[in-house]
């Protein structure tokens, strides 16, 4: 789904008064960093809005399948994956929300915050699916969407807030892979700082 189709598609939720955080390829398409995405991915910040979205989607004909990890897949004209507060054990922090707050998109009462590409990178690193996530991570770096110091600081704060060391291990692994196999410019001192976050 390309950006124009995505915007038209989201307008069907215009009567639903909630705010979602777009993550993954959805955020990248809405920001014009990626041309298309196959499915839609969102994080809902509270349980009330999560329930509202599921109920509204059911009225539109979507079939829901809930997963133990705290997310739901909606199947309809497109597949929508809805996460409650966190993705793969990484909570959407207030810092992440702050970084994308000026980019708020409105479709009537329905509001979307497209996550900053730097934070999309962290979530994609933790998910670590090849080749899809690898290509997206490569694009984010090539388009110079990452403040390296801020990336390390965000991961440090996530650890302090209870995220597992997987966030460090996964991000470090993919950064090294992209540096070594794709020859992308990733500062050595950044990787040192990242590995030093491990206990």
C-alpha positions in Angstrom: 0.0 0.0 0.0 1.5 3.3 -1.1 1.1 6.6 0.9 -1.9 7.9 -1.0 -3.8 4.6 -0.7 -2.8 4.4 3.0 -4.1 7.9 3.7 -7.4 7.1 1.9 -7.7 3.8 3.7 -7.2 5.4 7.2 -10.0 7.9 6.5 -12.5 5.0 7.1 -11.6 5.3 10.8 -12.4 9.1 10.8 -15.2 8.7 13.3 -13.1 6.9 15.8 -11.7 9.3 18.4 -8.4 7.7 19.4 -4.7 8.3 18.8 -2.4 5.6 17.5 1.4 5.4 17.0 2.2 4.1 13.5 5.3 1.8 13.6 7.3 -0.2 11.1 6.7 0.2 7.4 3.5 2.1 8.1 5.4 4.9 9.8 8.1 4.9 7.1 5.5 5.2 4.3 3.6 8.0 6.1 6.9 9.8 6.4 7.8 9.2 2.7 10.9 7.2 3.6 9.6 4.0 2.1 7.3 3.8 -0.9 4.9 1.0 0.2 4.0 -1.5 2.9 2.1 -4.8 2.8 0.4 -4.5 6.2 -0.3 -1.8 8.8 1.3 -1.7 12.3 0.1 0.4 15.1 0.7 0.8 18.9 -2.2 1.8 21.1 -1.2 3.6 24.3 -4.0 2.4 26.6 -6.4 -0.5 27.0 -9.6 1.7 26.5 -8.4 2.8 23.0 -7.2 -0.7 22.2 -10.7 -2.0 22.9 -12.4 0.9 20.9 -10.2 0.1 17.9 -11.0 -3.6 18.0 -14.7 -3.0 18.3 -14.7 -0.4 15.5 -12.7 -2.7 13.3 -15.2 -5.6 14.0 -18.0 -3.3 12.8 -16.0 -2.7 9.6 -15.9 -6.5 9.0 -12.4 -7.3 10.3 -11.7 -10.6 11.9 -9.5 -10.4 15.0 -7.0 -12.9 16.3 -5.4 -12.1 19.7 -1.9 -13.3 20.6 -0.5 -14.0 24.1 2.3 -11.5 23.7 -0.3 -8.7 23.9 -1.1 -7.9 20.3 -3.9 -8.6 17.8 -3.9 -9.2 14.1 -7.0 -7.9 12.2 -7.8 -9.5 8.9 -9.9 -7.6 6.3 -9.1 -5.8 3.1 -5.6 -5.4 4.5 -3.9 -6.9 7.6 -3.5 -4.6 10.6 -1.4 -5.5 13.6 -2.3 -3.7 16.8 0.1 -3.7 19.8 -0.8 -2.6 23.3 1.8 -0.2 24.7 4.9 -2.2 23.6 6.4 -4.2 20.7 8.6 -7.3 21.3 9.1 -6.2 24.9 10.1 -2.7 24.0 7.7 -0.1 25.4 6.9 3.0 23.3 8.5 5.6 25.6 7.4 9.2 26.2 10.6 10.2 24.5 9.6 8.4 21.4 6.2 10.1 21.5 7.9 13.4 21.9 10.1 12.9 18.9 7.1 12.3 16.6 4.5 14.6 18.2 5.0 17.4 15.7 4.2 15.0 12.9 0.6 14.2 14.0 -1.7 13.2 11.2 -5.5 13.7 11.5 -8.2 11.8 9.7 -11.3 13.4 11.2 -11.3 12.3 14.9 -8.7 9.6 14.2 -5.1 10.6 14.9 -1.9 8.9 13.9 1.6 9.7 15.2 4.2 8.2 12.7 7.1 7.0 14.9 10.4 8.7 14.2 12.6 6.5 11.9 15.3 6.2 14.6 12.8 4.6 16.9 11.4 2.4 14.1 15.0 1.2 13.6 15.1 0.0 17.3 11.9 -1.9 17.0 12.9 -3.4 13.6 16.2 -4.5 15.1 14.5 -6.3 17.9 12.0 -8.0 15.5 15.0 -8.8 13.2 13.2 -10.4 10.3 15.1 -10.8 7.1 15.0 -9.5 4.4 12.1 -7.1 5.2 13.4 -5.5 8.4 17.0 -5.5 7.1 16.0 -3.5 4.0 14.1 -1.0 6.1 16.9 -0.6 8.6 19.3 -0.1 5.7 17.0 2.6 4.2 16.7 4.4 7.5 20.5 4.6 7.8 21.1 5.6 4.1 18.5 8.4 4.4 20.5 9.7 7.5 17.5 9.5 9.8 19.5 8.5 12.9 21.1 10.6 15.5 23.6 8.0 16.8 24.1 9.6 20.3 20.4 9.8 20.7 19.9 6.2 19.6 22.3 4.9 22.3 20.7 7.2 24.9 17.3 5.9 24.1 18.4 2.3 24.4 20.1 3.1 27.7 16.9 4.6 29.0 14.8 1.6 27.8 17.1 -0.7 29.8 16.7 1.5 32.9 12.9 1.3 32.4 13.0 -2.5 32.3 13.6 -3.6 28.7 15.6 -6.8 28.4 19.2 -6.7 27.1 17.8 -8.1 23.8 17.3 -4.4 22.8 21.1 -3.9 23.0 22.0 -7.3 21.5 19.6 -7.1 18.6 20.5 -3.4 17.7 24.2 -4.1 18.0 23.9 -7.2 15.9 22.1 -5.5 13.0 24.3 -2.4 13.1 27.4 -4.6 12.8 25.8 -6.6 10.0 24.8 -3.5 8.1 28.3 -2.0 8.6 30.2 -5.1 7.5 28.0 -6.6 4.8 26.3 -3.5 3.4 29.3 -1.2 4.0 27.1 1.5 5.6 28.7 4.3 7.6 28.2 3.4 11.3 30.6 4.9 13.7 32.8 2.4 15.6 32.5 4.5 18.8 28.8 4.1 18.6 29.0 0.3 18.6 31.5 0.5 21.5 29.0 2.7 23.5 26.2 0.3 22.7 28.1 -2.8 23.8 29.1 -1.0 27.0 25.5 -0.8 28.0 25.5 -4.6 28.6 25.9 -5.6 32.3 
